Amino acid sequence: MSVSLREAVKFWTKLGFISFGGPAGQIAVLHQELVEKRRWISERRFLHALNYCMLLPGPEAQQLVTYIGWLMHRSWGGILAGTLFVLPSLVILIALSWIYLSFGQVPWIAAIFFGIKPAVVAIVIHAAVRIGKRTLHNQALKWIAVISFLAIFILNLSFPIIVIITAAIGYWGGKRYPEYFQQTSSHGNADTKHYGEAIIDDHTPTPAHAQFSMSRTLRHSAIAFSCWLIPISILLAIFGWKTLYPQLAWFFTKAALLTFGGAYAVLPYVYQGAVDHFHWLSANQMIDGLALGETTPGPLIMVVAFVGYLAGHIQHLLGSSNPFWFGVLGACVATWFTFLPSFFFILVGGPLIESTHGKLGFTAPLSAITAAVVGVIANLGLFFAYHVFLPRGFGGPISWISIVICLFAGLALMKFQKGVMTVIAGSALAGLLSYLVAMLIA
């Protein structure tokens, strides 16, 4: 039994259009689709890949998609899976960025965003619960999750520091108390039997292309470096070093290598560079870009496409008959150099990770890190809730409409098992209706 590349590509394309909810929501959707429904990969293999992606700089959900695509259908399978996960978001954000600059703040569009934001809160909290149920098998892992939450919520400890500390705890615990750090099925044997046998199961041998080979590693490394060097050389030759597009390429290359902890960890870096240092866009424009990134499918880090588009469009607004294509170039440059390292980490590092499958010395630290991530995601849910329910801070009014929409979205997800796309669409409609009612009353 196997899945054809054509069938896989069809699913990856669909996933690119429905992957709302940020990394937490996307990972939850991936688990539901690939582990529970389609049984393409077992729970343990899924978590093993997820743990590796959590360690990497870059968007973990996109890397997880790339990893599974690579494991199933070699390098081209990974490249297609990872690209299709990003491509719809790039096209949508380019279109929305053009509308944003060309037509300004349209009230009914703002109303749709108003409705979607509380749904994102519900999706993130729901994802934290789902991942917690899958990974927090015992009291030790639960305590790691709680302490990680307190560390980031109260002490404002950075995510890389949390990763280092929890990895050290996991390494020590794996040697001293191995029973607490074994990677096991999240719901026990009963649920595993209910899911049925997976195509890539716990004991499926590692395929030949996923086994470590020094020659293959060197070849893939050379290809990845060429994919970075050739485009940036072309940009330098056409525009010169101290111009926008080479600066975008170099800036987002650095951002891609500093994004430990996912998109939310890199956003302050992108904000400081794009707004404070390069002045590519204003602070308010950056905030609006984050709202667009949160309400479109694909990785949240796709906000870099918004930054790149606005930088190119605005810089060529004067003296150019059509700044749109300069904006498109900026969005594509930002996206290419942000995601290129992710493909490198998976295609080059994947064979090494597959060789560690089932080895406690490697999996114990990653189990601890996954537990810590549950606490970090819970903190993110509270952060979103604060800004959505109290848009003007503690001194301002409470957005009761947002709270109601969030509660209904949470019920739809947790009690009625509705899909993310359905919840997003319903919440957008609720936001639009609240705007129309307010207009009628006024």
N, C-alpha and C positions, 0 to 999 in steps of 0.2 A: 504494500500500500504506500502510495506516495502522492505528492501534490505536484502538478505540472507547473512549469514556470509561467505559462499563460494564465492559469487559475490564480496563482499567487499574485501576479501583476494586477489582475483585475481587483483582487482584494486590497492590495496596497494603494491602488488608485482611489477606491472607495474610502479607505481610511484617511487619505489626505484631505477629504472633504468633510469628514465627520469628527475629526480629532480636536474637539473643543475641550475647554476646561483646564488648560495648562498641563504641565508634565504629570501631575498627580492624576488628573482625570484621564489623560491619554494612556498612562500605564494601566489604569483600571480598565479602560476599554480594551486595550491589548490583551490583558489577562482574560477578560470575559470572552473575547472573540477567539483567541488562539488556544487558550488552555481549557476553558470550560465548554465552549460550543464546538469549535472545529477540531480540537484535539490535534493540532499540528505539532505541539510541543508539550512536554509534561511540566507540571508545576515546579518540580525541583530544577529542571534544566532552565526553565524560564527565570526563576529566581537567581540562579547562578549567573546567567547573562545580565540580569538587572543589577546585581551587586557590582559587577565589573563596570557597567555603564555609570553607576552612581559614583564610582571612584574617579572617572575621567572628567577633564574639563570639557564643557560643551553640553548641549541639550540631551539629557539622558533618554528621553522617549524616542527621539529620532535615532540615537545610537542603538537603542534596543531593537527598533524596527530593522535597522541596517544589519545588526548582528544576526537576527533570526533569518532575514532574507539571505545573508551570506551562508549561514549554516545549512540552509535548505538547498540553495541553488548557486553555490560558489560565489566568486567575486561579483559577477554581473548581477546575480540575484540580490546581493547586498546593496550594490550601487543603485539599482532600480528601486528597491524598497525605500532606501533612504531619500532618494531624489523625489519620488512620488509623494512622500510624506511632507515634503517642503514645498513642492512646486505649486499646488493650488493656493497655498497661503501667500506665496510671492505674487502671483497674478492678482489675487484679491486685494492684497495690500497696495499694490501699484495703482489699481483702480480706485480704491478708497482714498489713497493719498492725493491722487489727481482731483477727485471730487472735493476733498477737504480744502485744497488750495484754491480750486477754481470757483467753488460755490459757497465757501464759508460754512458757518455753523447752521445747518438746516434744523429747525426745531423738531420735526418728526423723526429725524435720524438720531438726534440727541435723546428723544424719548425711548427709542428702541434700545440704545445703549444703557439708559437708565434701568430698563427692565432686565437686561442681560446681566448686569453687574451682580445683583443679589443671587442670580442663578449660579454664577461662577463661585460665589461664597459656598453655596450648598454643594456644588460639585467637588470643590477642594476638600471640604469637611467629610463628605461621603467617601472620597478617595482615601483620606487618612484612616477612616474606619475600616475600609476594605483591606488596605495594605496591612494595617495593624492586625486584623484577624488572620491574615495569611502568614505573618512573620513573627508575631509576638507569642511564641509557644509557651513561655514560662516566665516566672517572676523576674529572673535576671534580665531578660530582654525587655520586659515591661518597665523595669526600673531605669534601664538605659534610655528608653524612649522618654520617660518622665523627666529625667535629669537633663537630657538634651533640650527638651522643651523649655525647662527653666533656665538653662544656660543661654539660650538665644533670646528668650522673652524678657528675662530679668537682667542678665549680665551683658546682653547684646554681644555675645561671643560670636566670632565669625565662623561660618560653616567649615572652612578648611581646618580650623583648630579643633572643632567638634569631631571631624572625620579622623584626624590624627589621634586624638585621645581615645575615641571609641574603638579605633582599629587596634591600638595598643592594648586596650582592655580585652578585646576579642582574642587577640593573640595569646595573652596571658591566660585568659579564661579557657581557651581551647586546650591548653596544656594542663591546667590545674583542674578545671571542671568541664571536661569535654561534653558531658551529657547535656549541658545548658546551651551549647553552641553548635549542636548538630543541625544541619539543614534538613528539615523534615517537611512533609506535605502539610500545608497550612491547616487543613481541616481534618487530618487524620486519614486513616485507610478507607473509611466508609465513603468519603467524598471522592477519593481517588478512583475507587471502583465504580462509583456513579458516573464519573466523567468518562471512563473507559480507557482503553489503551491508546497512547499517543503515537503519532508517526515518529517523532523524535522522543522516545521514552527515556526513563531514568537509566536504563541499561543498554540503550542503543549505542553501538560502537561509534566512535568519532569517525566521520567520513574522511576519506584520504585528503581532500583539499583543506580540511580543518586541522590536520596534523602539522606540527611545527616543522618547517624546512628553512634552513638558513638562506638557500638560494632564492626561494620564493619571498622571504622576508626582505632581502636586499633588493629584489626586483620591484616589489610593491613600494618600498621606500623611495626608490629612484623615480618611479612613476608619479608618486604623490608629490615629491619635491619639484618635478618638472611641471606638474599642474599648478604649483604655486609660482615658480620662477618665470615661466613663459608669459602668463597673463600680466604679472606685475612689470615685466620687462617691456611688454607692448605698451602698457599704460605710461611707463616712463619715457619711452621713445616718442610717443604721440604728444603727451601733455607736459612732460618735465616733472622733476621731483617735487618741487614746491607748489604743486597744483592740487586740485581737489581729489581727483580719482586715485592717484598713487597714495595720497594721504589716507583716503578711505581704506584702500587695500592694506596698508601697513597697520593702521589703527585697529581694524577688525581682525587682523591676524593675531595681534597681541591680545585682543579681547577674547578670542577663541581659546587661547592658551591660559587664560586667567579665570575661566568660568567654572571653577570648582564649586559644586553645589547647584548647578543648573542656571537657568536664565535669571532667576531672582537675585543670585549672587553677583552677576555681572552688570545688572542694571545701573547701580551707582557709578561704576566705571564708565559705562557708555554715556550716562548723563553728564558726568564731569568733563569727559572729552568732547562730546558733541555740543554741549551748551556752554560750558565755562571756558574751555581751552580753544577749540576751533571756531566756536560761534556759528556752527552750521544751522542751528535752529534755536528758537527761544525756549525758555523753561515751560511756558504754557503749551507750546507745540509738542514738547517732549511728553508732557502729561497726557495730552490728547492721543499721541502715538501709542502710549501704554494702554489706553482704553481700547484703541483699535486692535492692538496685539492680543488683548485678553478676550476679545469678542470675535476673533476670526479663527478658523481651524489652523492646525499646525503648531509648532513650538512657539512659546511666548517670545523667545529670543528673535523671532522674525520681526520684532520691532526695529531691528537693524535695517530692514528693507525700507521702512518708513523714514528712518533717519537718512539713509542714502538717497532716497527719492527726493526728500525735501531739500537736502544739500545741493543736489544737482539741479533741480528745478529752480530753486530760488537764486542760485548763483548765476544762472543763465536767463533769468527773467527779463533782464534788460539787455538789449543788443542781440536778441535771438528771436526769430519768428516762431519757433516751436520748442519751448523749454521742456515739453513733456518727455522727449526722447533722451534729453540729458538727465532728467530725473530717473527714467528707466535704467539708464546706464549706471547711475549711482546706486540704485536699489540692487541691481544684479551684481555689481562689484562688492557691495557690503555683504550680500548673501553668500557669494562664492567663497570669499576669504574667511567668513565666519564658520562655514560648514565643512570646508575642505579638511581641516585637522580631524574632524569626527570620523570621516571615512578612513583616514589614515590609521587612527587608533583601533578601529574595528578590524580592518582588513589585515593589518600588520600584527596587532596584539591578540586578535581572536584565537589563533592556534595555541598560543601560550596559555590562554584562559581555559580552553577546552582540555588541555593536558592536566589542569589542576582540578578538574571535575571530581568531586567526592573526596578530595584531600583536605582533611580538617585543618591542617596548618595554614591553608589559604582561605578556606571557607569560613572559619571561625571569626576572623577579623571582619569579613564582609557581612556576616550575619549580624554582628554588633553594629556595623555601619547602617545596615538596613533598618534596624531598630531605632537608631538615632534619627534617621530620615523621617520616620513616622512622627516623632516629636517636632521636627522642623516643619513638616507639612501642616501639622496642627497649629503651630504658631502662625504660619502663613494664612491659614483660614481665619484666625482671629484678627490678623492684620487687615485682611480684606474686609471683614465684617465691620471693624471700627470705621474704616474710611467710607464704606457704603451706607451703614446705618447712621453714622454721625458725620455727614459730609463737611460740616464746619467745626468739627472738634467737640470736645465735651461741653463747651459753653454754648453750642448752637442747638438747633432743634433736632429731634430724632426723626428719621425718615421712616415712618410707620409703614408706608406703602412698600418700601424695600424689604422690611422685616417680613411682611405678609407674603410677598413674592418669594422670598428665601424659604420660608416655612413650607409653602406649597411645592416649591422645587425640591426641597429635601424629602417631603412625603412621596412625591412622584418617583424619586430615585430609590429611596430606602424601602418604602412599603409596597409600592406598586411596580417596582423594577422597570421603570420607563428608561428608555435610552437617552443618552446625553443630547442628541440632536433634537429629540422631542421636547425635552426640558428647556433647551435654549430657545426653540421656536415659541413655545408657550409663554415663556418669560418675556421675550421680545414683544409678543402680542399684548401681554399685560401692561408693559411699559407704554406702548402706543395707546392703549385704551385709557390709561390714567391721564395721558396728555390730552386726549380728545375730551374726556370728561371735564378736566380742568378748564379747557377752552370754552366748553358749553356753559359751565358755571360762571366763568368770567364774562 
